[in-house]
Amino acid sequence: MEKNINFSQLHTAAGREIQAGGQRWLFFGGTAYLGLQQHPRMLEFFMQGMQQYGLNNGTSRNNNVQFAVYPEVETALANRFGSESALVTSSGYLAAQMAVKDLAGTATTLYAPATHPALWLHENPGIGGSFKDWAIQTVSEINKSEQNKFLVISNTLNNLLPELYDFSEFKNILPEKKIHFLLDDSHGIGVLTEQQWIPDHPGFSITVVASLAKGLGTDAGVVLSDAATIARLKQSPIYLGASPPSPAAMQALLLAAPICQEQRVKLLLNMQYFQQRCKAVCQYIPGFPVYYFPEAGLFEKLLEKRSSYHLSIIRCPQILS
């Protein structure tokens, strides 16, 4: 009976518990890594923002009437994540599409395996194999090429296995080559801190795009890059034509910085507790709260062990993609 309960038509929030079929279920999925989506103070900040700014802002960012909260949050995000400049959009998908459409025309474009569809310029680039093998092959290809300018597009990690991608192979790029890395950090931003993905090289530059809806609990996207790239993106048709994220959400994100730090400390302690008991049977990245269990039939085994709760384990590709 429990296996037939429909979890796709919920009428309540999906936190650590789900109410479905008249029962309480523990939920081990989702991407609310810091638990901000239902944090009482985060909700309070958001409601304060709605009182101050209203529900949304239906005008474009080049309108002659602007809210100060947008440049304020962009400055805060750039400072927080070590970038020269930043811009916010209404979604991570929009941020990624804006960046890839701008940058793809500037250099020879190379995709990594399993790059998120938000970064596809057109159709699926169809790059398979392991990231390590791809990196070795790509470095060789770039060094042998007559071209000197390249755009390398990738995620920063694979959140399904999980696997943190290692870009250290790119240290072997010839010094005369110019490479701009366009990286999607939607699952790492705010959770995995102080990441330096690309090695030092005189010809390397980087733009990071991310959804803020996961670790940071905010319906918005961000582009982090150098000041010249951000200034150019702010003149793009996508940026000028699209409505920005809710100003109330931006206000909440500004005020929530201390909460993010508190929640991350709690997360690390919870992860330490969990890993001490399960590390022998699962795969994980240190500091990242996603665990891959290769054992088949885990759902059924946990269901048999339930006490006053029911346990819902939904398969990883569904809950983490």
ZIUR-V570038 format. One record per pair of residues at least 24 apart in sequence whose C-alpha atoms are under 6 Angstrom apart, sorted by sequence separation. I is the first residue (numbers start at 1). J is the second residue. If there is no record, write none. Layout:
i->(I;I)
j->(J;J)
This chain:
i->(180;184;186;93;178;179;180;181;182;183;184;185;186;190;220;177;178;180;182;184;156;151;155;156;171;148;149;150;151;152;153;154;155;156;148;149;151;153;167;168;115;115;109;111;107;108;109;110;111;112;107;108;107;96;92;92;162;95;95;95;91;92;90;91;89;90;161;89;88;88;87;87;86;86;85;83;85;83;84;85;84;90;89;90;89;61;37;60;34;36;60;32;33;60;31;32;60;59;58;56;50;49;46;49;46;46;45;34;25;24;25;26;27;25;26;25;30;29)
j->(204;208;210;118;203;204;205;206;207;208;209;210;211;215;245;203;204;206;208;210;183;179;183;184;199;177;178;179;180;181;182;183;184;185;178;179;181;183;198;199;154;155;150;152;149;150;151;152;153;154;150;151;151;209;210;211;284;221;222;223;220;221;220;221;220;221;292;221;221;222;222;223;223;224;225;224;226;225;226;227;227;244;244;245;245;240;217;240;215;217;241;214;215;242;214;215;243;243;243;246;248;248;248;251;249;252;252;263;309;309;310;311;312;311;312;312;319;319)
